[in-house]
C-alpha cells in the first residue's frame, strides 16, 4: 500500500485532534454516541499516520464506549473533573507549571495570541478558558486542517511553513508540555472507564505527533499547588475578555 500523501497525513492528524477535542469537552446529550460514530474515522486516521501506540489505545477506548450511555458518560466526566476533586487533574494548562497568577495570565494571553494570529473566532458564550484541553486540541485540529488545505491547493511554501511552524511552536510551548502530565494524572485518578482510556489515547497521540514533527516540548515544572476551581473566572479582566471573544467553533479561513 502506498504511503499517504503529506496532505492526507495532515488531514488525518486534523481528524484525530478533532476527535480528542470533542472527547474532552463538557459532554452533552449526544457526546458519547457522537464519539462512537467517529471511532472508525479516527482509527483510519491513526493508521494513515502510522500511530502504533495510539491505535492500541483507541481500540481500548472502543471497548469502553461500546456499552456506555450518555448518562454514564456524563457521570464519568463528573467523577474525573467535578469541582470537588478537579485539582487532581485540572484540564487547564495554566495549572501546570504556573505557580503564580502572572504566569497563568501570560499563559491565557499567549493562547489568545495564537488563536488571533490565524483569524479564528467562536460563538459567543464559550464557557471554558482558552487553556482548556479541549480548546487547545481544537486549535491543533484547525492548524492541521489548514496545512492539509494548503497542500491540496498548492499554496506557496511561505504560507505552508507559517502553519507548520505554528504547530511546532504550539506543541513545544503549550499542549506538548502539559498534556502528558495531565493524561498521567487523569489515568491515575480514574484507572478504568472511558476517561482512563481517553487519557492513554491522548498521551500516546501527543507523544507520537511531537516525535513525528521533530518537536521536543519545553520542560515543565510540577503542577501548581493552587489549581483553579471549576468555573472560576480567568485571573484578570483582560484575559477574561480575551476568552469571551472566542468560542469552541474555531471558524476561519482554511
Backbone as CSV, one residue per row, in Angstrom:
resi,resn,N_x,N_y,N_z,CA_x,CA_y,CA_z,C_x,C_y,C_z
1,UNK,0.847,-1.199,0.000,0.000,0.000,0.000,0.881,1.246,0.000
2,UNK,0.548,2.208,-0.865,1.344,3.428,-0.972,1.210,4.266,0.296
3,UNK,2.308,4.946,0.632,2.278,5.822,1.802,1.341,6.999,1.530
4,UNK,0.627,7.472,2.545,-0.280,8.609,2.325,0.494,9.862,1.945
5,UNK,-0.131,10.724,1.178,0.491,11.984,0.790,0.612,12.901,2.001
6,UNK,1.463,13.932,1.927,1.536,14.894,3.031,0.179,15.522,3.353
7,UNK,-0.622,15.794,2.337,-1.949,16.369,2.576,-2.840,15.382,3.327
8,UNK,-2.766,14.107,2.945,-3.576,13.087,3.614,-3.135,12.902,5.059
9,UNK,-1.836,12.980,5.304,-1.338,12.857,6.676,-1.813,14.028,7.533
10,UNK,-1.743,15.226,6.978,-2.197,16.402,7.725,-3.689,16.305,8.021
11,UNK,-4.465,15.860,7.049,-5.908,15.716,7.261,-6.194,14.654,8.323
12,UNK,-5.418,13.570,8.310,-5.597,12.518,9.320,-5.302,13.052,10.718
13,UNK,-4.237,13.818,10.853,-3.910,14.412,12.147,-5.030,15.342,12.607
14,UNK,-5.581,16.099,11.671,-6.675,17.002,11.994,-7.869,16.233,12.547
15,UNK,-8.179,15.099,11.957,-9.329,14.303,12.404,-9.113,13.760,13.814
16,UNK,-7.900,13.331,14.105,-7.634,12.797,15.444,-7.728,13.907,16.484
17,UNK,-7.151,15.062,16.185,-7.249,16.177,17.132,-8.707,16.598,17.335
18,UNK,-9.508,16.583,16.281,-10.923,16.929,16.413,-11.647,15.931,17.306
19,UNK,-11.340,14.650,17.137,-11.953,13.615,17.970,-11.605,13.828,19.434
20,UNK,-10.340,14.073,19.718,-9.912,14.277,21.100,-10.518,15.553,21.683
21,UNK,-10.620,16.598,20.873,-11.213,17.849,21.357,-12.651,17.621,21.789
22,UNK,-13.400,16.885,21.001,-14.794,16.601,21.366,-14.854,15.716,22.610
23,UNK,-13.945,14.757,22.689,-13.967,13.811,23.803,-13.710,14.479,25.144
24,UNK,-12.870,15.518,25.161,-12.509,16.163,26.419,-13.335,17.414,26.715
25,UNK,-14.236,17.773,25.825,-15.126,18.906,26.089,-16.213,18.483,27.084
26,UNK,-16.894,19.474,27.649,-18.031,19.181,28.521,-19.055,18.366,27.735
27,UNK,-19.421,17.166,28.213,-20.326,16.329,27.417,-21.735,16.882,27.352
28,UNK,-22.401,16.635,26.240,-23.805,16.993,26.095,-24.605,15.712,25.864
29,UNK,-25.831,15.852,25.414,-26.720,14.699,25.302,-26.351,13.744,24.177
30,UNK,-25.405,14.128,23.308,-25.045,13.272,22.181,-23.555,12.991,22.091
31,UNK,-22.798,13.350,23.114,-21.352,13.211,23.028,-20.911,11.764,22.872
32,UNK,-21.404,10.903,23.724,-20.962,9.510,23.694,-21.310,8.847,22.360
33,UNK,-22.536,9.052,21.893,-22.943,8.484,20.611,-22.117,9.071,19.466
34,UNK,-21.835,10.363,19.543,-21.020,11.003,18.510,-19.609,10.456,18.474
35,UNK,-19.031,10.208,19.642,-17.696,9.625,19.694,-17.692,8.221,19.098
36,UNK,-18.717,7.435,19.414,-18.791,6.088,18.835,-18.869,6.151,17.312
37,UNK,-19.652,7.091,16.793,-19.757,7.223,15.332,-18.432,7.648,14.713
38,UNK,-17.645,8.422,15.458,-16.384,8.949,14.930,-15.223,7.972,15.064
39,UNK,-15.409,6.917,15.836,-14.299,5.993,16.081,-13.713,5.382,14.805
40,UNK,-14.521,4.870,13.874,-13.922,4.276,12.670,-13.058,5.263,11.880
41,UNK,-13.537,6.503,11.736,-12.766,7.511,11.020,-11.470,7.830,11.754
42,UNK,-11.537,7.904,13.078,-10.332,8.193,13.860,-9.342,7.044,13.788
43,UNK,-9.850,5.816,13.809,-8.973,4.655,13.678,-8.272,4.648,12.321
44,UNK,-9.012,4.986,11.263,-8.406,5.071,9.931,-7.361,6.179,9.867
45,UNK,-7.657,7.296,10.520,-6.714,8.409,10.541,-5.420,8.014,11.244
46,UNK,-5.523,7.302,12.357,-4.328,6.862,13.074,-3.525,5.874,12.244
47,UNK,-4.202,5.032,11.477,-3.490,4.109,10.594,-2.724,4.877,9.523
48,UNK,-3.319,5.986,9.037,-2.680,6.779,7.985,-1.392,7.429,8.454
49,UNK,-1.311,7.754,9.753,-0.091,8.393,10.270,0.784,7.395,11.016
50,UNK,0.461,6.105,10.876,1.267,5.035,11.479,1.475,5.238,12.968
51,UNK,0.396,5.588,13.660,0.464,5.838,15.103,0.162,4.532,15.852
52,UNK,1.185,3.721,16.058,1.006,2.373,16.590,0.444,2.377,18.006
53,UNK,1.053,3.135,18.899,0.566,3.177,20.283,-0.839,3.749,20.355
54,UNK,-1.108,4.752,19.557,-2.426,5.379,19.563,-3.497,4.422,19.061
55,UNK,-3.151,3.588,18.090,-4.124,2.625,17.567,-4.498,1.602,18.635
56,UNK,-3.544,1.176,19.430,-3.855,0.259,20.525,-4.729,0.957,21.561
57,UNK,-4.435,2.234,21.825,-5.206,2.980,22.821,-6.637,3.221,22.355
58,UNK,-6.832,3.486,21.070,-8.193,3.754,20.597,-9.001,2.463,20.529
59,UNK,-8.335,1.331,20.343,-9.040,0.052,20.395,-9.598,-0.181,21.794
60,UNK,-8.810,0.171,22.822,-9.288,0.049,24.206,-10.436,1.007,24.469
61,UNK,-10.365,2.205,23.901,-11.455,3.171,24.056,-12.726,2.647,23.395
62,UNK,-12.581,2.006,22.249,-13.719,1.421,21.552,-14.478,0.477,22.485
63,UNK,-13.741,-0.338,23.218,-14.374,-1.279,24.139,-15.072,-0.553,25.278
64,UNK,-14.479,0.547,25.762,-15.080,1.296,26.871,-16.371,1.996,26.459
65,UNK,-16.407,2.526,25.253,-17.579,3.276,24.806,-18.710,2.376,24.326
66,UNK,-18.369,1.136,24.022,-19.340,0.238,23.394,-20.674,0.134,24.114
67,UNK,-20.660,-0.112,25.410,-21.907,-0.305,26.130,-22.305,0.857,27.011
68,UNK,-21.741,2.036,26.744,-21.968,3.195,27.613,-23.104,4.057,27.079
69,UNK,-23.970,4.540,27.987,-24.984,5.503,27.561,-24.555,6.911,27.963
70,UNK,-25.339,7.908,27.544,-24.939,9.301,27.768,-24.870,9.643,29.258
71,UNK,-25.793,9.106,30.044,-25.783,9.404,31.474,-24.525,8.853,32.143
72,UNK,-24.138,7.651,31.758,-22.938,7.049,32.344,-21.688,7.814,31.921
73,UNK,-21.670,8.297,30.668,-20.515,9.062,30.201,-20.421,10.390,30.953
74,UNK,-21.564,11.046,31.137,-21.580,12.308,31.886,-21.163,12.090,33.332
75,UNK,-21.579,10.981,33.913,-21.185,10.672,35.290,-19.681,10.440,35.381
76,UNK,-19.111,9.798,34.369,-17.665,9.584,34.345,-16.924,10.916,34.247
77,UNK,-17.487,11.854,33.490,-16.885,13.186,33.373,-16.927,13.902,34.717
78,UNK,-18.059,13.834,35.414,-18.161,14.485,36.720,-17.191,13.867,37.724
79,UNK,-17.036,12.559,37.668,-16.115,11.893,38.587,-14.673,12.313,38.326
80,UNK,-14.346,12.554,37.067,-12.971,12.939,36.717,-12.701,14.411,36.969
81,UNK,-13.690,15.275,36.657,-13.436,16.712,36.654,-14.392,17.514,37.531
82,UNK,-15.172,16.835,38.379,-16.093,17.546,39.246,-15.386,18.552,40.120
83,UNK,-16.096,19.590,40.545,-15.475,20.724,41.231,-14.795,20.348,42.534
84,UNK,-15.239,19.272,43.189,-14.649,18.930,44.483,-13.302,18.243,44.350
85,UNK,-13.011,17.694,43.176,-11.775,16.927,43.048,-10.980,17.258,41.798
86,UNK,-11.351,18.342,41.104,-10.688,18.642,39.840,-9.221,18.992,40.012
87,UNK,-8.813,19.330,41.243,-7.411,19.642,41.464,-6.490,18.470,41.238
88,UNK,-7.022,17.245,41.243,-6.188,16.075,40.978,-5.654,16.079,39.553
89,UNK,-6.461,16.497,38.617,-6.049,16.506,37.203,-6.769,17.640,36.483
90,UNK,-6.474,18.890,36.835,-7.171,20.022,36.208,-6.958,20.036,34.699
91,UNK,-8.019,20.258,33.920,-7.889,20.232,32.465,-7.474,21.570,31.868
92,UNK,-6.720,22.375,32.612,-6.287,23.706,32.176,-4.765,23.798,32.208
93,UNK,-4.192,24.248,31.098,-2.736,24.363,31.016,-2.167,25.249,32.105
94,UNK,-2.883,26.327,32.438,-2.369,27.291,33.400,-2.126,26.722,34.780
95,UNK,-2.684,25.545,35.081,-2.487,24.932,36.392,-1.271,24.023,36.443
96,UNK,-0.524,23.952,35.348,0.655,23.094,35.276,1.904,23.954,35.057
97,UNK,2.739,23.984,36.085,3.988,24.725,35.956,3.822,26.227,35.975
98,UNK,2.675,26.726,36.440,2.427,28.161,36.525,1.945,28.473,37.943
99,UNK,2.891,28.649,38.844,2.548,28.779,40.262,1.943,30.138,40.602
100,UNK,2.191,31.144,39.787,1.762,32.497,40.128,0.686,32.978,39.159
101,UNK,-0.145,33.886,39.638,-1.228,34.428,38.825,-0.683,35.054,37.553
102,UNK,0.442,35.751,37.634,1.018,36.385,36.449,1.318,35.339,35.374
103,UNK,1.866,34.189,35.778,2.192,33.145,34.808,0.936,32.570,34.165
104,UNK,-0.113,32.392,34.965,-1.365,31.888,34.418,-1.971,32.892,33.441
105,UNK,-1.880,34.164,33.791,-2.378,35.219,32.913,-1.623,35.220,31.590
106,UNK,-0.304,35.083,31.668,0.510,35.055,30.459,0.175,33.847,29.600
107,UNK,-0.091,32.713,30.231,-0.473,31.503,29.504,-1.748,31.739,28.711
108,UNK,-2.756,32.337,29.352,-4.008,32.638,28.659,-3.791,33.633,27.522
109,UNK,-2.988,34.653,27.784,-2.738,35.668,26.761,-2.007,35.075,25.561
110,UNK,-1.068,34.168,25.828,-0.322,33.551,24.736,-1.233,32.673,23.884
111,UNK,-2.132,31.935,24.536,-3.102,31.142,23.786,-3.988,32.035,22.928
112,UNK,-4.439,33.148,23.503,-5.267,34.081,22.744,-4.504,34.634,21.541
113,UNK,-3.206,34.882,21.719,-2.394,35.389,20.624,-2.280,34.398,19.477
114,UNK,-2.070,33.122,19.796,-2.011,32.096,18.754,-3.329,32.054,17.975
115,UNK,-4.437,32.090,18.703,-5.747,31.984,18.062,-6.014,33.183,17.160
116,UNK,-5.724,34.384,17.668,-5.947,35.596,16.869,-5.079,35.616,15.620
117,UNK,-3.862,35.082,15.737,-2.928,35.115,14.610,-3.466,34.372,13.392
118,UNK,-4.376,33.439,13.600,-4.933,32.683,12.483,-6.373,33.078,12.167
119,UNK,-6.780,34.234,12.660,-8.085,34.768,12.305,-9.249,33.929,12.784
120,UNK,-9.055,33.221,13.887,-10.101,32.337,14.388,-11.038,33.075,15.323
121,UNK,-12.268,32.648,15.305,-13.276,33.225,16.181,-14.203,32.115,16.624
122,UNK,-15.109,32.426,17.544,-16.036,31.413,18.005,-17.330,32.039,18.445
123,UNK,-18.324,31.191,18.619,-19.637,31.684,19.004,-19.581,32.294,20.393
124,UNK,-20.349,33.320,20.639,-20.390,33.876,21.987,-20.843,32.812,22.976
125,UNK,-20.338,32.928,24.183,-20.779,32.013,25.224,-19.846,30.863,25.507
126,UNK,-18.608,30.931,25.013,-17.645,29.873,25.352,-17.459,29.831,26.860
127,UNK,-17.740,28.687,27.465,-17.688,28.571,28.920,-16.287,28.287,29.425
128,UNK,-15.436,27.717,28.578,-14.112,27.303,29.024,-13.064,28.382,28.778
129,UNK,-12.022,28.350,29.596,-10.864,29.193,29.340,-10.149,28.717,28.078
130,UNK,-9.344,29.604,27.507,-8.635,29.258,26.275,-7.534,28.232,26.492
131,UNK,-7.176,27.967,27.751,-6.153,26.956,28.013,-6.761,25.617,28.415
132,UNK,-8.073,25.425,28.191,-8.693,24.130,28.456,-8.183,23.114,27.435
133,UNK,-8.061,21.865,27.866,-7.503,20.829,26.995,-8.282,20.700,25.692
134,UNK,-9.606,20.808,25.743,-10.400,20.653,24.523,-10.180,21.808,23.559
135,UNK,-9.998,23.022,24.089,-9.767,24.188,23.227,-8.402,24.079,22.552
136,UNK,-7.386,23.668,23.291,-6.047,23.530,22.718,-6.017,22.423,21.665
137,UNK,-6.715,21.322,21.930,-6.792,20.248,20.945,-7.513,20.722,19.688
138,UNK,-8.566,21.507,19.850,-9.290,22.006,18.679,-8.424,22.961,17.867
139,UNK,-7.603,23.768,18.542,-6.721,24.663,17.803,-5.750,23.861,16.931
140,UNK,-5.194,22.779,17.464,-4.299,21.950,16.658,-5.045,21.236,15.543
141,UNK,-6.300,20.890,15.776,-7.138,20.351,14.700,-7.243,21.361,13.561
142,UNK,-7.465,22.626,13.885,-7.600,23.657,12.857,-6.276,23.860,12.121
143,UNK,-5.165,23.892,12.854,-3.868,24.073,12.196,-3.575,22.929,11.228
144,UNK,-3.874,21.695,11.644,-3.635,20.554,10.755,-4.549,20.616,9.536
145,UNK,-5.793,21.058,9.732,-6.703,21.205,8.599,-6.218,22.287,7.635
146,UNK,-5.674,23.375,8.190,-5.115,24.436,7.344,-3.918,23.912,6.548
147,UNK,-3.091,23.091,7.185,-1.952,22.518,6.468,-2.431,21.619,5.330
148,UNK,-3.424,20.775,5.616,-3.948,19.884,4.580,-4.519,20.688,3.413
149,UNK,-5.242,21.756,3.729,-5.838,22.597,2.685,-4.746,23.266,1.842
150,UNK,-3.720,23.797,2.517,-2.638,24.465,1.791,-1.923,23.497,0.854
151,UNK,-1.704,22.270,1.315,-1.032,21.268,0.484,-1.917,20.866,-0.696
152,UNK,-3.192,20.657,-0.438,-4.101,20.226,-1.501,-4.280,21.297,-2.565
153,UNK,-4.243,22.581,-2.144,-4.471,23.687,-3.075,-3.178,24.212,-3.691
154,UNK,-2.051,23.640,-3.288,-0.773,24.066,-3.852,-0.365,25.467,-3.455
155,UNK,-0.674,25.867,-2.224,-0.295,27.201,-1.769,1.217,27.328,-1.656
156,UNK,1.690,28.550,-1.652,3.129,28.794,-1.641,3.763,28.258,-0.361
157,UNK,5.067,28.013,-0.448,5.803,27.415,0.665,5.788,28.297,1.910
158,UNK,5.753,29.619,1.735,5.777,30.517,2.891,4.524,30.329,3.737
159,UNK,3.366,30.301,3.093,2.115,30.128,3.825,2.079,28.766,4.522
160,UNK,2.534,27.756,3.822,2.560,26.412,4.404,3.488,26.354,5.602
161,UNK,4.648,26.963,5.483,5.617,26.915,6.585,5.122,27.700,7.790
162,UNK,4.355,28.754,7.582,3.786,29.504,8.709,2.912,28.580,9.559
163,UNK,2.064,27.798,8.891,1.182,26.884,9.620,1.992,25.803,10.321
164,UNK,2.960,25.245,9.639,3.763,24.176,10.239,4.582,24.683,11.416
165,UNK,5.153,25.865,11.273,5.947,26.412,12.371,5.056,26.731,13.565
166,UNK,3.848,27.232,13.320,2.916,27.498,14.422,2.558,26.206,15.143
167,UNK,2.359,25.134,14.402,2.051,23.840,15.009,3.197,23.378,15.891
168,UNK,4.418,23.464,15.364,5.575,23.031,16.156,5.731,23.886,17.408
169,UNK,5.568,25.194,17.251,5.704,26.089,18.413,4.630,25.817,19.450
170,UNK,3.398,25.590,18.993,2.300,25.375,19.932,2.497,24.074,20.713
171,UNK,2.962,23.046,20.038,3.249,21.795,20.738,4.436,21.962,21.684
172,UNK,5.446,22.708,21.268,6.633,22.917,22.092,6.331,23.745,23.331
173,UNK,5.513,24.794,23.157,5.295,25.747,24.244,4.001,25.510,25.024
174,UNK,3.078,24.749,24.456,1.772,24.592,25.099,1.384,23.115,25.226
175,UNK,0.589,22.588,24.319,-0.020,21.273,24.540,1.004,20.175,24.794
176,UNK,2.090,20.173,24.034,3.081,19.117,24.208,3.762,19.139,25.559
177,UNK,3.754,20.285,26.224,4.390,20.398,27.535,3.552,19.765,28.636
178,UNK,2.257,20.072,28.643,1.460,19.712,29.812,0.501,18.548,29.595
179,UNK,0.148,18.234,28.340,-0.787,17.138,28.097,-0.306,15.799,28.652
180,UNK,0.988,15.463,28.565,1.418,14.180,29.145,1.197,14.111,30.661
181,UNK,1.463,15.213,31.369,1.243,15.227,32.818,-0.251,15.163,33.142
182,UNK,-1.040,15.910,32.398,-2.488,15.860,32.582,-3.009,14.446,32.354
183,UNK,-2.575,13.819,31.268,-3.039,12.472,30.951,-2.625,11.474,32.024
184,UNK,-1.403,11.603,32.524,-0.937,10.691,33.571,-1.764,10.845,34.836
185,UNK,-2.074,12.075,35.199,-2.878,12.319,36.399,-4.316,11.826,36.221
186,UNK,-4.870,12.044,35.035,-6.231,11.573,34.765,-6.282,10.047,34.789
187,UNK,-5.298,9.413,34.201,-5.234,7.952,34.200,-5.106,7.414,35.627
188,UNK,-4.241,8.041,36.425,-4.047,7.599,37.804,-5.306,7.790,38.634
189,UNK,-6.056,8.835,38.343,-7.271,9.107,39.118,-8.407,8.164,38.752
190,UNK,-8.604,7.934,37.460,-9.766,7.170,37.017,-9.504,5.667,36.941
191,UNK,-8.288,5.281,36.551,-7.857,3.875,36.469,-8.587,3.089,35.381
192,UNK,-9.904,3.100,35.413,-10.702,2.362,34.429,-11.784,3.290,33.892
193,UNK,-12.442,2.840,32.820,-13.531,3.626,32.279,-13.122,4.468,31.088
194,UNK,-14.068,5.262,30.538,-13.788,5.993,29.295,-12.693,7.041,29.428
195,UNK,-12.619,7.709,30.575,-11.619,8.775,30.684,-10.214,8.239,30.938
196,UNK,-10.117,7.061,31.526,-8.803,6.420,31.615,-8.325,6.049,30.211
197,UNK,-9.236,5.500,29.402,-8.882,5.154,28.025,-8.551,6.391,27.208
198,UNK,-9.316,7.474,27.408,-9.027,8.719,26.689,-7.695,9.311,27.113
199,UNK,-7.373,9.201,28.393,-6.082,9.697,28.876,-4.935,8.975,28.175
200,UNK,-5.057,7.666,28.024,-3.992,6.888,27.369,-3.899,7.207,25.885
201,UNK,-5.054,7.435,25.248,-5.033,7.819,23.838,-4.396,9.188,23.667
202,UNK,-4.750,10.136,24.515,-4.162,11.475,24.443,-2.648,11.418,24.610
203,UNK,-2.184,10.705,25.630,-0.746,10.620,25.881,-0.019,9.990,24.704
204,UNK,-0.597,8.916,24.157,0.054,8.216,23.050,0.106,9.088,21.796
205,UNK,-1.011,9.748,21.467,-1.032,10.518,20.226,-0.151,11.754,20.305
206,UNK,-0.176,12.465,21.428,0.681,13.647,21.555,2.151,13.240,21.478
207,UNK,2.505,12.128,22.108,3.893,11.661,22.041,4.280,11.308,20.610
208,UNK,3.405,10.614,19.901,3.727,10.216,18.530,3.733,11.405,17.581
209,UNK,2.834,12.356,17.791,2.786,13.510,16.889,3.985,14.427,17.101
210,UNK,4.338,14.686,18.357,5.506,15.532,18.597,6.772,14.882,18.034
211,UNK,6.879,13.572,18.176,8.047,12.867,17.638,8.073,12.969,16.111
212,UNK,6.931,12.738,15.470,6.869,12.793,14.004,7.203,14.178,13.468
213,UNK,6.856,15.215,14.235,7.116,16.589,13.806,8.481,17.097,14.255
214,UNK,9.218,16.268,14.961,10.546,16.670,15.426,10.507,17.699,16.525
215,UNK,9.482,17.648,17.360,9.301,18.610,18.442,9.697,17.973,19.768
216,UNK,10.509,18.682,20.532,10.815,18.287,21.903,10.195,19.334,22.811
217,UNK,9.067,19.013,23.456,8.386,20.022,24.278,9.281,20.598,25.357
218,UNK,9.083,21.867,25.661,9.858,22.535,26.697,9.612,21.859,28.044
219,UNK,10.622,21.829,28.914,10.434,21.217,30.242,9.334,21.921,31.006
220,UNK,8.649,21.156,31.858,7.551,21.708,32.632,7.747,21.398,34.101
221,UNK,7.502,22.406,34.956,7.576,22.189,36.394,6.356,21.405,36.845
222,UNK,6.338,20.993,38.092,5.207,20.255,38.638,3.945,21.094,38.600
223,UNK,2.820,20.425,38.686,1.541,21.123,38.678,1.483,22.125,39.823
224,UNK,0.882,23.261,39.559,0.772,24.291,40.578,-0.035,23.788,41.764
225,UNK,0.296,24.195,42.989,-0.456,23.741,44.153,-1.808,24.402,44.306
226,UNK,-2.027,25.517,43.599,-3.279,26.254,43.771,-4.140,26.146,42.532
227,UNK,-4.443,24.909,42.129,-5.232,24.684,40.923,-6.556,25.428,41.017
228,UNK,-6.932,26.069,39.914,-8.132,26.892,39.896,-9.359,26.005,39.869
229,UNK,-10.355,26.324,40.670,-11.563,25.514,40.743,-12.380,25.647,39.474
230,UNK,-13.196,24.618,39.181,-14.064,24.644,38.013,-14.963,25.873,38.054
231,UNK,-15.077,26.542,36.917,-15.983,27.669,36.824,-15.397,28.970,37.319
232,UNK,-14.176,28.982,37.897,-13.580,30.216,38.383,-13.154,31.051,37.192
233,UNK,-13.380,32.349,37.190,-13.047,33.172,36.037,-11.545,33.289,35.841
234,UNK,-11.154,33.783,34.665,-9.743,33.966,34.374,-9.119,34.931,35.368
235,UNK,-7.782,34.871,35.453,-7.084,35.565,36.523,-7.200,37.080,36.445
236,UNK,-7.396,37.656,35.263,-7.503,39.107,35.174,-8.595,39.477,34.180
237,UNK,-9.069,40.719,34.249,-10.160,41.154,33.387,-9.765,41.095,31.918
238,UNK,-8.514,41.434,31.614,-8.071,41.426,30.223,-8.157,40.034,29.633
239,UNK,-7.705,39.015,30.404,-7.746,37.651,29.893,-9.168,37.126,29.841
240,UNK,-9.999,37.543,30.775,-11.398,37.121,30.752,-12.071,37.658,29.489
241,UNK,-11.758,38.911,29.142,-12.326,39.491,27.931,-11.837,38.764,26.692
242,UNK,-10.546,38.399,26.695,-9.992,37.667,25.553,-10.671,36.321,25.411
243,UNK,-10.909,35.633,26.517,-11.566,34.326,26.465,-12.977,34.453,25.935
244,UNK,-13.671,35.515,26.317,-15.065,35.697,25.895,-15.159,35.997,24.403
245,UNK,-14.055,36.398,23.793,-14.081,36.777,22.396,-14.064,35.601,21.454
246,UNK,-13.856,34.366,21.963,-13.756,33.196,21.118,-14.730,32.131,21.602
247,UNK,-15.022,31.184,20.695,-15.836,30.045,21.090,-15.161,28.796,20.593
248,UNK,-15.746,27.646,20.921,-15.136,26.394,20.515,-15.382,26.058,19.050
249,UNK,-16.046,26.956,18.289,-16.271,26.691,16.853,-14.968,26.773,16.074
250,UNK,-14.057,27.633,16.460,-12.774,27.793,15.798,-12.939,27.953,14.291
251,UNK,-13.809,28.887,13.881,-14.023,29.081,12.464,-13.030,30.097,11.925
252,UNK,-12.778,30.028,10.643,-11.856,30.950,9.997,-11.492,30.443,8.632
253,UNK,-10.680,31.182,7.934,-10.261,30.772,6.600,-9.440,29.503,6.696
254,UNK,-9.664,28.498,5.831,-8.887,27.245,5.886,-7.402,27.522,5.748
